[in-house]
């Protein structure tokens, strides 16, 4: 199955011609091989001698050999004239061949600055799913470039004929895919559910991943203080992709192993991705040192040994991205900066409200600070409740198009009612239209203290939980179930359409309880249900009735 961008096209409402294009996406997605990437709805602008030339094409297909195929779809009725095929728009007639020619010219001009002289073959097809061209020879286009109603079943075959198997030019193909992704103004939301959710795509006009990369200063030390859902990890992904495209060595380091595992699936293969302790382990083993995690204070020992390792110049990085900086220790920061080349760039990403470990903030002298206080991911109603609950002097700005409805609360008094309340929450999620695979149980406590982690299922649904170990390839091992359960500590940096925050219990509404609630609440992108103890419910009701 071909990769289609934007990946959320099935969730978008469409009518008329847009619906016909959506049907075409179904055909292309199912009929083309996975090595092909299909972009839908590509737009661009070119400024030439004070005049702007605008182009639009319905579909662009990019092959691993860096060939491009444009597919212009003309749904509905066409008119055949002596000058060629004509399509009417709001009463005005336009020659299809002229439109295609302008599109090709605009695209070639726009690509010139990207390709810098590298040759690229651009092919095109006219697709008329509702009309049979009666006189292909006078249509204004070569007959082999037309797929009409009669030849519609051969659309995918014609695409493959136009993109024959050739030796891959992966770096150039990567540049082309990046170009069209930017033209779509798409930012991938890399915080979607770990290892199973399709990569979601969010349109963030002027968002963090776009304008933060336009900053220029020396030395480049940027500290991004961004709230949940502001696009910090999206920015990290864009920076790493830029570095790979430019041939710069890049390292992404974070605190949370699940976030590192997920990001490693999204970045180019030459980018190194690791949690801080993963990186310590890799470098120590590469230096021939043995590691015994059974020792007392094993992690403190490997941190110290990693900080003392010699750093060969050829092993240093041009680009260093440190995510979840609020959970780092000062010594970790110092150890990582040793691996940066002179003139290299550092991106420090953090959210103080997601600091779940009692560690003082890391001092970053010489860093330029940038604040991002807009949440594009969490439902507006969830953020509204959270702002009232926390009564912050700097409330989170909600920019999601999804309202989400009121946060639903269910209370429990003991272990038995906790399980029953969680089961009811799952039933509510299903009745609201969420699939079991779109729903995640997030426990307020860690795995060791969690009651629910001791169960194999909730109601009829088997639980999929991390088993506390990794396979030989470093992949986390999960139990065989369909309903994911994880902790607020491990699920930080990720999200799901429907989140059930459960086992919520605390004696006082202190800073740690507030931060844990903040993390748990902001994991939901559409719907949030909370299962909490009676005493926690009383404390919340007193603050946000």
BELGI-V212092 format. One record per residue. RES is the residue in one small letter. OMEGA is omega in degrees with one decimal (* if undefined). Layout:
RES_OMEGA ; RES_OMEGA
This chain:
x_-179.1 ; x_174.4 ; x_-178.0 ; x_177.0 ; x_7.5 ; x_-174.5 ; x_179.9 ; x_-174.3 ; x_180.0 ; x_-176.4 ; x_-176.1 ; x_177.2 ; x_-178.3 ; x_176.5 ; x_174.5 ; x_-177.1 ; x_179.0 ; x_177.0 ; x_177.6 ; x_177.7 ; x_176.8 ; x_176.3 ; x_177.0 ; x_176.8 ; x_177.1 ; x_-178.8 ; x_-178.5 ; x_-179.3 ; x_-177.5 ; x_-171.6 ; x_-178.5 ; x_-178.5 ; x_-172.8 ; x_-179.1 ; x_178.0 ; x_177.6 ; x_-179.0 ; x_176.0 ; x_-177.9 ; x_174.3 ; x_-177.5 ; x_179.9 ; x_174.0 ; x_178.7 ; x_176.5 ; x_177.9 ; x_-175.7 ; x_177.3 ; x_174.0 ; x_174.7 ; x_-178.4 ; x_176.0 ; x_-177.1 ; x_177.0 ; x_176.5 ; x_174.7 ; x_-173.3 ; x_-177.9 ; x_172.1 ; x_177.5 ; x_179.8 ; x_-179.0 ; x_177.4 ; x_178.3 ; x_177.0 ; x_168.8 ; x_179.6 ; x_174.1 ; x_174.5 ; x_176.1 ; x_176.8 ; x_-178.4 ; x_174.9 ; x_-179.4 ; x_177.9 ; x_-172.4 ; x_174.4 ; x_177.3 ; x_177.2 ; x_-178.8 ; x_176.6 ; x_179.3 ; x_-179.3 ; x_179.1 ; x_-178.6 ; x_174.8 ; x_179.4 ; x_175.8 ; x_179.2 ; x_177.5 ; x_-179.6 ; x_179.9 ; x_178.8 ; x_178.0 ; x_-177.8 ; x_-178.4 ; x_179.3 ; x_177.5 ; x_-180.0 ; x_-179.6 ; x_178.3 ; x_178.1 ; x_-179.7 ; x_179.9 ; x_-179.7 ; x_-179.5 ; x_179.5 ; x_179.1 ; x_-178.7 ; x_-179.2 ; x_-175.3 ; x_-179.1 ; x_-179.1 ; x_-173.1 ; x_178.0 ; x_174.2 ; x_179.3 ; x_-176.6 ; x_178.0 ; x_177.4 ; x_178.4 ; x_177.9 ; x_178.1 ; x_174.5 ; x_169.0 ; x_-177.4 ; x_-179.8 ; x_-173.1 ; x_-174.6 ; x_-172.4 ; x_175.2 ; x_179.8 ; x_-173.9 ; x_-178.4 ; x_-176.9 ; x_-177.3 ; x_-178.6 ; x_-177.6 ; x_-177.6 ; x_178.3 ; x_175.2 ; x_-178.0 ; x_-178.1 ; x_178.8 ; x_-175.5 ; x_170.2 ; x_-176.7 ; x_-175.8 ; x_-178.3 ; x_-176.5 ; x_-177.3 ; x_179.8 ; x_-177.9 ; x_-176.9 ; x_-177.7 ; x_177.7 ; x_178.3 ; x_176.5 ; x_-179.6 ; x_175.6 ; x_180.0 ; x_-179.6 ; x_-176.2 ; x_178.6 ; x_179.3 ; x_177.0 ; x_-177.2 ; x_170.4 ; x_-166.1 ; x_-179.1 ; x_179.4 ; x_177.1 ; x_177.3 ; x_177.7 ; x_-179.1 ; x_179.0 ; x_177.1 ; x_179.4 ; x_-177.0 ; x_174.7 ; x_178.9 ; x_179.3 ; x_176.1 ; x_-176.1 ; x_179.9 ; x_173.4 ; x_179.0 ; x_176.6 ; x_-173.6 ; x_-180.0 ; x_178.7 ; x_-173.8 ; x_-173.3 ; x_167.3 ; x_-176.8 ; x_-177.4 ; x_174.6 ; x_-178.2 ; x_-179.5 ; x_-179.5 ; x_-178.6 ; x_175.4 ; x_-178.8 ; x_-178.0 ; x_-179.5 ; x_-173.6 ; x_-174.9 ; x_-177.1 ; x_-179.3 ; x_-169.4 ; x_178.3 ; x_-179.9 ; x_178.0 ; x_-178.7 ; x_178.6 ; x_172.6 ; x_-177.5 ; x_-13.4 ; x_-175.3 ; x_176.1 ; x_-174.9 ; x_176.6 ; x_-179.4 ; x_176.8 ; x_-172.4 ; x_178.3 ; x_177.4 ; x_177.2 ; x_-179.1 ; x_177.3 ; x_-179.0 ; x_-178.4 ; x_173.1 ; x_176.4 ; x_179.2 ; x_-179.4 ; x_179.8 ; x_179.3 ; x_-178.8 ; x_177.2 ; x_176.2 ; x_-178.2 ; x_180.0 ; x_-179.5 ; x_-178.8 ; x_179.4 ; x_179.7 ; x_177.9 ; x_-174.9 ; x_176.9 ; x_172.8 ; x_178.1 ; x_178.5 ; x_178.9 ; x_-169.7 ; x_179.5 ; x_178.8 ; x_178.1 ; x_177.7 ; x_179.3 ; x_-178.0 ; x_-176.7 ; x_179.9 ; x_178.9 ; x_-172.1 ; x_-174.7 ; x_173.9 ; x_-173.0 ; x_-177.6 ; x_178.3 ; x_176.9 ; x_-179.0 ; x_179.7 ; x_163.7 ; x_-177.0 ; x_-177.5 ; x_171.2 ; x_-179.2 ; x_175.8 ; x_-178.1 ; x_-178.1 ; x_-174.7 ; x_178.3 ; x_178.5 ; x_178.2 ; x_178.4 ; x_176.6 ; x_179.8 ; x_177.5 ; x_-177.8 ; x_178.0 ; x_-177.6 ; x_177.5 ; x_179.5 ; x_170.8 ; x_179.8 ; x_-175.7 ; x_-176.7 ; x_177.2 ; x_179.6 ; x_-178.5 ; x_175.0 ; x_-179.5 ; x_-179.4 ; x_177.1 ; x_-179.8 ; x_-179.3 ; x_-177.7 ; x_170.8 ; x_-177.9 ; x_177.2 ; x_-176.9 ; x_-178.9 ; x_179.0 ; x_-178.3 ; x_-173.9 ; x_175.2 ; x_-174.8 ; x_179.9 ; x_178.1 ; x_178.5 ; x_-178.5 ; x_-177.1 ; x_-176.2 ; x_-179.3 ; x_-179.1 ; x_-178.7 ; x_172.5 ; x_-178.7 ; x_-178.7 ; x_178.4 ; x_178.4 ; x_-179.7 ; x_180.0 ; x_-179.2 ; x_-177.5 ; x_176.0 ; x_-177.4 ; x_179.9 ; x_177.9 ; x_172.8 ; x_-176.5 ; x_179.0 ; x_-175.2 ; x_-179.6 ; x_174.6 ; x_179.8 ; x_-175.9 ; x_-177.5 ; x_172.1 ; x_-178.0 ; x_179.8 ; x_177.0 ; x_177.1 ; x_-175.9 ; x_-179.6 ; x_-174.7 ; x_178.9 ; x_178.9 ; x_178.1 ; x_178.5 ; x_176.4 ; x_-178.1 ; x_178.7 ; x_179.0 ; x_179.0 ; x_171.0 ; x_-177.0 ; x_178.2 ; x_-179.3 ; x_176.7 ; x_-171.4 ; x_178.7 ; x_178.7 ; x_-179.2 ; x_-168.9 ; x_-171.6 ; x_179.0 ; x_-176.5 ; x_-178.6 ; x_177.6 ; x_179.7 ; x_176.8 ; x_178.2 ; x_-178.5 ; x_177.9 ; x_178.0 ; x_-177.5 ; x_-175.5 ; x_179.5 ; x_-176.7 ; x_175.7 ; x_178.7 ; x_-177.8 ; x_179.4 ; x_177.0 ; x_-177.3 ; x_-179.4 ; x_178.4 ; x_175.3 ; x_-176.0 ; x_178.1 ; x_175.0 ; x_-179.0 ; x_-179.0 ; x_173.3 ; x_-178.5 ; x_-178.2 ; x_172.6 ; x_-175.3 ; x_175.9 ; x_-178.9 ; x_179.8 ; x_-176.2 ; x_-178.4 ; x_-179.9 ; x_173.8 ; x_179.6 ; x_-179.9 ; x_179.8 ; x_177.9 ; x_177.6 ; x_178.1 ; x_178.7 ; x_177.5 ; x_178.8 ; x_177.2 ; x_179.4 ; x_179.6 ; x_178.9 ; x_177.9 ; x_176.3 ; x_178.7 ; x_173.9 ; x_-179.2 ; x_178.5 ; x_177.3 ; x_-174.8 ; x_179.9 ; x_170.6 ; x_177.8 ; x_-178.1 ; x_-177.9 ; x_-178.7 ; x_176.9 ; x_-176.4 ; x_-174.5 ; x_-176.3 ; x_-176.7 ; x_174.4 ; x_-174.8 ; x_178.9 ; x_176.4 ; x_-179.7 ; x_176.7 ; x_-178.8 ; x_173.5 ; x_-171.9 ; x_179.9 ; x_-171.6 ; x_177.3 ; x_-177.3 ; x_174.6 ; x_-175.0 ; x_177.1 ; x_-175.0 ; x_177.8 ; x_-179.3 ; x_-178.6 ; x_179.1 ; x_-176.2 ; x_-179.9 ; x_178.3 ; x_-180.0 ; x_-179.7 ; x_179.6 ; x_-179.4 ; x_172.9 ; x_-175.5 ; x_179.5 ; x_-176.5 ; x_-179.7 ; x_-177.1 ; x_172.1 ; x_179.9 ; x_-178.7 ; x_177.8 ; x_178.4 ; x_-177.5 ; x_-175.0 ; x_176.4 ; x_-177.3 ; x_-179.8 ; x_178.0 ; x_176.0 ; x_179.0 ; x_179.8 ; x_-179.8 ; x_172.3 ; x_177.8 ; x_-170.7 ; x_-176.1 ; x_180.0 ; x_-179.0 ; x_175.3 ; x_-179.0 ; x_-178.6 ; x_179.8 ; x_-176.0 ; x_-176.3 ; x_-178.6 ; x_178.3 ; x_179.3 ; x_-178.4 ; x_178.8 ; x_175.6 ; x_178.9 ; x_179.8 ; x_-178.1 ; x_-178.9 ; x_-173.7 ; x_173.6 ; x_-175.3 ; x_176.4 ; x_179.2 ; x_-172.3 ; x_178.6 ; x_170.9 ; x_-176.2 ; x_175.4 ; x_-171.5 ; x_-179.7 ; x_-178.6 ; x_-179.4 ; x_176.8 ; x_178.7 ; x_178.8 ; x_179.2 ; x_179.5 ; x_-178.9 ; x_179.9 ; x_-176.8 ; x_-177.1 ; x_-176.5 ; x_*
